[in-house]
Each structure stands twice: as C-alpha cells, then as structure tokens.
Amino acid sequence: MSLAPLTIKRAYMTFLFPFAYSSNNREKIGDVLLQEGFSFFTLNNTTLEEAFYGDITIIHEELAQFFYPFLEDKLFPNEMDSPDFIRFSKAFYIQGSLQHQESRSHYDYEVMSIDVTLCPFGNGIVTVRTSMTDTPNDLSDILNFIHYFRVLEAKLREEKGASHLFSFGHCSSTSELLFKHFIPYLRPFLLHQQDHSYEGLPFFEDERMLASAYLIAEEEAEILPEHLFRLGQVDGRTPDGKPFISSTNPQYISNYVQEHAHTRWAPNSYIITSSQAQITITNKPFDKCTHSIQEFMGTHYYNLFIHYFYKMMLLKLSYEYSEIKWGKDKQVVNELIELITKFSARYYFEEVIVRTEGREISQMLRTYFRINEHYVETKETLNSLYRTQEDQSDNRSNNLLFILTVFTVVSGIYGMNLVIEGWKDSSDFESIWSYTLYEWVAFITALSGIGLSLILVFVTAFKTLQNMVRRANRKM
C-alpha cells in the first residue's frame, strides 16, 4: 500500500512514565529533587510559565480556570506537604539524536524538560518533554521517533535497534537515558513488585510510555484519513525503514478515524486519541497556532494526566485484588475497599473539565482508556470478594462457636469435678495410664481447652500485628 507523505515542520512531544514509590518516602523524594535543581510547581509562581516549554509560554491562570474547583486545589497545591499531586519540574534543553541501526536513520531532537509528579496512594508520573523544531521531517519519521522513544526496554523485533547519542555519552535504551543520565536519583525510590514487569509496575502496559504530541504540518497540506489512522496507531516505519501502516482496509481506517478523531477544528486541525497516544495535528502556520500549543502543554496535558492517573490507579487495584490468596486475606480486601472508597471520594469524578472542548476530549480519554469499565469492574469484584470473605468468616465463626459450645457442655456436665484429684499434689504424669474413663475425658478436655485458648490468643495477636504493619506500609 502506497502511503502519502506529509511534511511536519515542528513537533512537540510529551511522554508519560508511571512509577510506584513508598508513601513514607514522599517527603524524602521531594527533598532530593529540590537538591537536584527541580522546582516545586505552583500556579502562584508565574516565573515558571516559560521555564519548561521551549519557545512556548503557559499561562497559569488558564490552568486555574480549566478544572472544577474540587479538583483544581488537588492538582495544584501550594504546599509540598500536600497529600495530593505535587509536581517538580526541571529544564534541560539538551540536544540529542535517536539512531536506528538497521535502517541507518537518525532523528535529532531536544529534551526540553522533565517533570516528576508524586501522586496520591504511592503512585507517580514522570513527564518527559521533547521537541523536533530545527528541520522538517516526514510524518513517518516523527512517528518512528515516538514509537522508539516510548519503549523503555526493547524486547520485540520491531522495538529493537534504537539508541540515543548525547554529548554526555551513548545510551542503548530510553530507560538508560532517563535513569542513568537525567533522573538517576529517582531510581532508588522505585518499588519492585513483579519480576516480569518493568521496574515491578503491574499497571505499566507493554513497558511503553504514553505519548502525546502536537505536530505542525506544512501550511494548507492535506491531512488524509490514513495520516490520522497512523497517528492513533503510532505507525512510523518498518525496521528496514519503509513507511508503515497497520491496516490495508480503507473502510476499517475510515471507521477508526471516525471513532477516534476529535474534529471540532477540521479540516485544519485534528486530535486523535487512542490507548497509546493522543496526538494533535494541524496545517496552520506556527504563528496562528501558538495558543493551541499552549493548550497542548497546559490544559490538555493536565486533562490527559488526570485520566492517565485514573487508569493507573484502577489497574493497580485490579492487580492487587488478583494477587489475593483466596479465603485468607480478608483484611487486604477491606483495605482495598477502603482505598477505592478514598480514591472515589477525593479524586475520581465523572466531570473534571469546565470548558466544552475539554469535556469532549475528556470523554474520549475515558472511552479509550476504558476508565468507566475498569472502575465498575473493580468495585463489583471487590464487593463480591468482600461478600465471599464474609461468608467464609461466618462459617469459621460458626465452627468455632460449635467447638466452644461442646467444651461448655462437657465442662458443665463435669461442673467443679473437672479437676482430677491426682493433679493437686503431684506432677507425675505416669499415673495417667491408670485413669478411669471419666478422668481421661476430663484430662483431654482440659488440655485441648487450654491449647485452643492459647492458639486463639496467638492467632488474634499475630493478625492484629500483621494488620498494623500493613496499614503502616499503606499509610499515605
């Protein structure tokens, strides 16, 4: 299938990497980031409006007016000790090159800035802002760059072969680039939960970062459905360098674009949203779309950010309840129910955007991140687990009550004569072989009753201590 070229004059790209950390280290991480030159982000600090976005200025007042007040104060707290979202940002403006060995191609780009945002419940998101503005590139090259940059550790053939070259050295992967050169001080705080997932992150899908981009094509260039489809699928080039599209069915491509494209500003501008990327493309000149770029880096970025946080939290909860030992972890189920209740009450809202366009994009994000489905599934599963655990707990309580009732009946029958006369003056247990039938019953009843009491005390104390430790580890 022959693909139509499309020249991109400017490209601004953002990559979101989720991570998990211990909530007990929240303050320590903030201190380390400040020592490494990061700035604590607040809307009141207007000196940061043009610090991290290249030749673009972000108006903080627009951010403040974009979200409903019940979310705005959580997204943009004024104090570092806030339990909500605290963002640290640092400008780098370092030139580098992504090189692909097999196709012998290279893409010059700039790392503009990096954010580290500590989210509630021990989650965090690293945001990497990059740009390609010096020379025009074909759409296939831009998408190829996004495709390879978002892969932290290449494992599949179509992901391998890319490396990064900077003045400070050569990096064989994006992971090495970030955690060896740009933010090495963050890595010691990352939690490891699963051996078979990147850095132990069960909610990090395919070990690829979520991509967002704003692309400026040649003025009045025709933007075709195949271009929009490739944006949503991040279809760049094949490993040998040929332009690539992951479908050859024009009807399928047309249906996909109709479902995934926000066409409010067509035919000059489109926003394509999928589970792996959200990309804006326009054929307007740069001087006529600066405000749109400001929205991309400001309000639209935070719209994407909060919905990505929703998805990340729900996937994390799904992983945790999938690891529950059936019939044993009632307290864990209670804690997960408490967690999703706090998440729902404080952060999870159906509508978070004030403006109409923002709400339209928000609905697309909720659809393609499958947020509503994840939320309903998680709540129903946890409620079902809770009911099942309650039934099992009731059965255990009934069995224990039956045993205690038997002891009570036997003890009642014996009354005050449960004590055997030989126990008063001697600790010699050799005489037990001469016990009568009733003395044997008394002996067994006494020992088993004492043993059962000790076991109950030990189990109760152990579970209480275990729950206290678990709650301390989960404490925000």
DAMO-V765862 format. One record per pair of residues at least 12 apart in sequence whose C-alpha atoms are under 8 Angstrom apart, sorted by the first residue. I is the first residue (numbers start at 1). GAP is how many residues later the second one is. D is the distance in Angstrom with one decimal. If there is no record, write none. Layout:
i:gap:d
I:GAP:D
I:GAP:D
//
This chain:
i:gap:d
1:247:6.8
3:223:7.8
3:240:7.0
3:241:7.9
5:133:6.6
5:134:6.9
5:135:7.8
6:132:5.7
6:133:5.4
6:211:7.0
6:212:7.9
6:215:7.6
6:217:7.9
7:129:6.5
7:130:5.7
7:131:4.5
7:132:6.0
7:210:5.7
7:211:6.0
8:128:5.5
8:129:5.3
8:130:5.7
8:131:5.9
8:134:7.8
8:207:6.5
8:208:5.6
8:209:4.2
8:210:6.3
9:124:6.7
9:126:6.7
9:127:4.3
9:128:6.5
9:206:7.7
9:207:5.7
9:208:5.5
9:209:6.3
10:121:7.7
10:122:6.0
10:123:4.6
10:124:7.7
10:125:7.8
10:126:6.7
10:205:5.9
10:206:5.1
10:207:7.2
11:120:5.6
11:121:5.1
11:122:6.1
11:131:7.6
11:202:7.0
11:203:5.8
11:204:4.6
11:205:6.4
12:117:7.6
12:118:6.1
12:119:4.4
12:120:6.5
12:121:7.9
12:201:5.5
12:202:5.2
12:203:6.5
13:116:5.9
13:117:5.1
13:118:5.8
13:133:7.9
13:198:7.2
13:199:5.7
13:200:4.2
13:201:6.5
14:113:6.7
14:114:5.6
14:115:4.5
14:116:6.1
14:197:5.9
14:198:5.0
14:199:6.0
15:112:5.6
15:113:5.1
15:114:6.6
15:135:6.7
15:194:5.9
15:195:5.6
15:196:4.7
15:197:6.3
16:109:6.4
16:110:5.7
16:111:4.7
16:112:6.6
16:193:5.4
16:194:5.1
16:195:6.5
17:108:5.5
17:109:5.0
17:110:6.4
17:191:7.9
17:192:5.1
17:193:6.8
18:105:7.3
18:106:5.7
18:107:4.4
18:108:6.3
18:186:6.7
18:191:7.8
18:294:7.7
19:104:6.0
19:105:5.1
19:106:6.0
19:107:7.6
19:171:6.6
19:172:7.8
19:180:7.9
19:182:6.7
20:102:5.8
20:103:4.6
20:104:5.9
20:170:5.8
20:171:5.5
20:181:7.0
21:101:5.1
21:102:6.1
21:103:7.2
21:168:5.9
21:169:5.2
21:170:5.3
22:100:5.5
22:167:7.4
22:168:8.0
22:169:7.0
22:451:7.7
23:98:7.0
23:99:5.0
23:450:7.8
23:451:7.3
23:452:6.8
23:453:5.4
24:449:7.7
24:451:7.6
24:452:7.2
25:164:7.5
26:92:7.4
27:54:7.3
29:157:7.5
29:160:7.5
30:50:7.8
30:58:7.7
32:153:7.5
33:55:7.1
33:152:7.9
34:54:7.8
37:53:6.6
38:50:5.6
38:51:5.1
38:52:4.6
39:49:5.3
39:50:5.2
39:51:6.3
40:40:7.6
40:46:7.5
40:47:6.0
40:48:4.6
40:49:6.7
41:35:7.8
41:45:7.4
41:46:5.4
41:47:5.7
41:48:6.7
42:34:6.0
42:35:6.7
42:36:5.8
43:17:5.5
43:18:7.5
43:21:7.5
43:33:6.7
43:35:7.8
44:16:7.8
44:34:7.8
46:14:6.9
51:40:6.7
52:37:7.5
52:38:7.0
52:39:5.2
52:60:6.5
52:61:5.4
53:59:6.6
53:60:7.2
53:76:7.7
53:244:7.5
54:39:7.9
54:58:6.4
56:234:7.4
56:237:7.5
56:238:6.5
57:237:6.6
58:236:5.6
58:237:7.9
58:239:7.3
58:240:6.1
59:235:7.9
59:239:7.9
62:237:7.3
63:235:6.6
63:236:5.6
65:289:7.6
66:233:6.6
66:287:6.0
66:288:5.6
66:289:6.6
67:285:5.7
67:286:4.7
67:287:5.6
68:284:5.7
68:285:6.1
68:286:6.0
71:276:7.0
71:281:6.9
83:37:6.2
83:393:7.2
84:34:7.9
84:35:6.0
84:36:5.3
85:32:6.5
85:33:5.7
85:34:4.6
85:35:6.4
86:31:5.5
86:32:5.3
86:33:6.8
87:28:6.6
87:29:5.8
87:30:4.2
87:31:6.4
88:27:5.5
88:28:5.2
88:29:6.1
89:24:7.1
89:25:5.8
89:26:4.3
89:27:6.4
90:23:5.6
90:24:5.6
90:25:6.6
91:21:6.0
91:22:4.2
91:23:6.6
92:19:6.4
92:20:5.4
92:21:5.2
92:22:7.7
93:17:6.2
93:18:5.4
93:19:4.3
93:20:6.6
94:16:5.5
94:17:5.4
94:18:6.7
95:13:7.4
95:14:6.0
95:15:4.4
95:16:6.5
95:71:6.8
96:12:5.9
96:13:5.5
96:14:5.9
96:15:7.6
96:68:7.0
96:69:5.7
96:70:4.7
96:71:7.4
97:12:5.8
97:67:5.6
97:68:5.2
97:69:6.7
98:47:7.3
98:51:8.0
98:64:6.7
98:65:5.7
98:66:4.6
98:67:6.5
99:63:5.5
99:64:5.3
99:65:6.2
99:66:7.5
100:61:5.4
100:62:4.4
100:63:6.5
101:60:5.3
101:61:6.5
102:59:6.4
102:137:6.5
102:138:6.0
102:139:8.0
103:136:6.2
103:137:4.7
103:138:4.9
105:136:7.7
107:34:7.6
107:38:6.9
108:24:6.9
109:21:6.8
109:22:5.7
109:23:4.9
109:24:7.9
110:20:5.4
110:21:5.3
110:22:6.6
111:17:7.3
111:18:6.0
111:19:4.5
111:20:6.8
112:16:7.9
112:17:5.5
112:18:5.4
112:19:7.1
113:15:6.2
113:16:5.3
113:17:7.4
114:12:7.0
114:13:5.5
114:14:4.7
114:15:6.2
115:12:4.9
115:13:6.6
120:356:7.3
121:353:7.8
121:355:6.1
122:354:7.3
123:190:7.9
139:97:7.6
140:95:7.4
140:96:4.5
140:97:6.0
140:103:5.8
140:104:7.6
141:95:6.3
141:96:7.3
142:94:7.2
143:88:7.2
143:91:5.6
143:92:6.2
143:93:4.5
143:94:7.8
144:90:7.6
144:91:7.1
144:92:4.1
144:93:5.8
145:91:7.8
146:65:7.2
146:88:7.3
147:12:7.9
147:87:6.2
147:88:7.6
147:89:7.0
148:14:6.6
149:25:6.2
150:24:7.5
150:58:5.2
150:59:4.7
150:60:7.0
150:61:6.8
151:22:8.0
151:23:6.7
151:56:6.4
151:57:4.6
151:58:6.5
152:21:6.2
152:22:4.9
152:23:4.7
152:55:6.3
152:56:6.1
152:57:7.4
153:20:6.1
153:21:7.0
153:22:6.3
153:54:7.0
154:19:7.4
158:80:7.3
158:81:6.1
164:13:7.3
202:113:7.5
202:114:6.6
202:117:6.6
203:109:5.8
203:112:5.3
203:113:5.7
203:116:7.8
204:108:7.9
209:67:7.9
210:66:5.5
210:67:5.8
211:65:6.5
211:66:4.6
211:67:6.5
211:68:7.9
212:65:5.5
212:66:4.8
212:67:5.4
213:65:6.7
213:66:4.7
213:67:6.1
214:65:5.9
214:66:4.7
214:67:5.9
214:79:7.0
214:82:7.0
215:64:7.6
215:65:6.1
215:66:4.7
215:67:6.4
216:65:6.0
216:66:5.2
216:67:5.9
216:68:7.1
216:69:7.5
216:70:7.2
217:64:7.1
217:65:6.0
217:66:4.8
217:67:7.4
218:65:5.6
218:66:7.5
218:67:7.5
219:64:4.8
219:65:5.3
219:66:5.7
220:48:7.5
220:63:5.2
220:64:6.6
221:62:5.8
222:61:7.8
223:44:7.6
223:45:8.0
223:60:7.8
225:28:6.9
225:29:6.4
225:32:6.5
226:19:8.0
226:27:6.7
228:29:6.5
228:33:7.7
228:44:6.8
229:24:6.2
229:27:6.9
229:28:5.9
230:15:6.1
230:16:7.7
231:41:6.9
231:46:8.0
231:48:6.6
232:28:7.7
232:40:5.7
232:41:6.2
232:42:5.6
232:44:7.6
232:45:6.3
232:46:7.1
232:47:7.3
233:13:7.6
233:41:7.5
233:43:7.5
233:44:7.8
234:43:7.5
257:15:7.8
260:12:5.6
260:13:5.5
260:14:6.7
260:104:7.5
261:12:6.6
262:99:7.3
268:14:5.4
268:15:5.5
268:16:6.5
269:12:5.6
269:13:4.2
269:14:6.7
269:15:7.8
270:12:6.6
273:91:6.8
273:92:6.9
273:95:7.3
274:91:7.7
274:94:5.6
274:95:7.7
275:93:5.4
275:94:5.5
300:58:7.3
303:50:7.7
303:55:7.4
303:59:6.7
304:58:7.7
304:61:7.2
307:55:7.8
307:58:6.7
307:59:6.9
307:62:7.9
307:64:7.9
308:61:7.7
310:38:7.1
310:61:6.9
311:58:6.5
311:59:7.8
311:60:5.8
311:63:7.7
314:57:7.8
314:60:6.2
314:61:6.4
314:64:7.1
315:59:7.5
317:19:7.2
317:23:7.9
317:61:7.2
318:60:6.3
321:12:7.3
321:15:7.6
321:61:7.5
327:62:6.1
327:65:7.0
330:56:7.3
330:59:5.9
330:60:8.0
331:136:7.2
333:49:6.8
333:52:7.1
333:53:6.3
334:52:7.3
336:46:7.5
337:42:7.9
337:45:6.5
337:46:7.8
340:39:7.7
407:38:7.2
407:42:7.3
410:35:7.9
414:28:7.9
418:24:5.6
418:28:7.9
419:23:7.3
420:19:6.6
420:22:7.5
420:23:7.8
//
